[in-house]
Amino acid sequence: MVLLEIIGGRKNFNPSETSEKSHFPSYTFKMMEEGKLRDLLDSCLTYDESDERVITAIKVALWCIQEDMTLRPSMTRVVQMLEGLCPVPQPLTSSPLGARLYSSFFKSISEEGTS
């Protein structure tokens, strides 16, 4: 999750964002499905369009936050993927229902803390 937050320049959950964007992991999975991973990048990042390392890092981060923990790679595999020593398959997308429930859960916690 930390890698994803660094790349996106934002926190895991931001209640001031639109409901679609408030839960960053769910939004990242959605952007991956739509082929828009570049839209997730922090605007402060200098990014070369021909450099695939950022997209690789996003995909690795998405593997590391899989709901089913048995699908998450070991840290050894993460390092290998980030170093380009092994391929990074397309991450599995979380179930839409699970993502919505997770997003709603964070939203309710956020509202309780601000009331």
N, C-alpha and C positions, 0 to 999 in steps of 0.2 A: 504494500500500500504506500509505503514511503516513496518508492521509486515513482509510482504513478503521481503522487502529490508533487514531487519535484518537477517532473516533466510538464504537468499541467499548471503548476504554479498556484495550486489551490488545495483546500482541505478536502477531506473525505466527504464531509457534509457541510453545506452552506445554506441555511434557511432563507437567506436573502435572494437566492437564485430562483428561477422559475421551477415549478415542480419537476419538470423533466430533467433539469440540470442540477437540482439541489443535491442529489446523491451521486457523487462523482463516479464511483465504480459502475453503477447502473448506466449512467450516461455514456461512459467509456465503452461498455459492451455494445450499446446502441450504435455509437459512432463506428465501431468496428464492423458491425453488421452492414452498415450503410457505406463502408469503405471511406470513411471520413476521419481517419485517425489523426491526420495533420491538423484538423480543426481543434484538437484537444490541447495543442502545445501552448505553453505560456508565451504570451506576446513578447516577453523580455528575452526569450531565447533567440539566438542567432542560429538559423537553420538553413542548411544547404539541401535543396530538394532532392539532389541525387544521392544523399547520404541516408542509407536505409537503417543506420544504427538506432535512430530514435524510434522508428517504427518497430524494430526488433525489441527494444527496451520496453515499449508499451505492451507488446505481445507477451513478453516474459512476465511483466507485472500482472497481466490478466491471468496468466497461468497460476501465479502465486496467490491469487485471491479467489480461486475457485471455491464455490460453496462446499463441494465434496472434497474434503481434505485429502482423500486418497489420490485425487487427480493432481494435487500440487506437486511440483518438482522438488527434488532435494536441492540443498544449497550448492552441492557439487554440480548438479545439472544446470542450475541457474547460472553459475559462473561460466560453465562451458557454453551455454547459449549466448550469454552476453559477450564472451570473447570470440564468438563465431566459430567455435570448435565443433558444434553440432547444430543441426537445423532447428528452427523454432516453428513447430506446427501451428496452424491457426487455432487459437484458444477456443474452447467450448464456451458457448454463451450460457449464462444462467437462465433458469426458467423465468419467463416474464412475471408469473405469479409470485415467485420467490423474491424477485427484485422489487416488485411493487410492495410486498409485505415488509421487506427490509427497509425500503425507503419510507414507508408510512411509520414504521417503528421509530426511525430516527427523527422524523418530523414531530411525532407526539412527544418524544423526550425533549426536543428543542423547545416546543411550545410550553411544556411544563416548567422548564427552567427560566422562561422569560415572563411568566405570568405573575 
